[in-house]
Amino acid sequence: MIDIDATLRDAFEHTDYDLGDVAVNRKQVRVPVLQQGADPDALTAVIEEALGADAVVAATVTTEAIDGEDTIGTVVSFRYQP
């Protein structure tokens, strides 16, 4: 199995988006993006390109507080199926 956190950080390294703490719980992945109002389609495309479109299942994009802070950001959640 790949290191999902490292793979996603590498994929986002050359984008305008900064990631918070990526969380992986079993096969559920939560990717917080620190920029508020980030383009959901662009975020999902970066993730699908990094992990493979077939591996990203039921992706949802929400706006919420990041890491319990006052920072409002965009969060992509999905189920990873290698």
Secondary structure as UniProt FT lines:
FT   HELIX           4..12
FT   TURN            13..14
FT   STRAND          23..25
FT   TURN            26..27
FT   STRAND          28..33
FT   TURN            36..37
FT   HELIX           40..51
FT   HELIX           53..55
FT   STRAND          56..65
FT   TURN            67..68
FT   STRAND          72..80
//
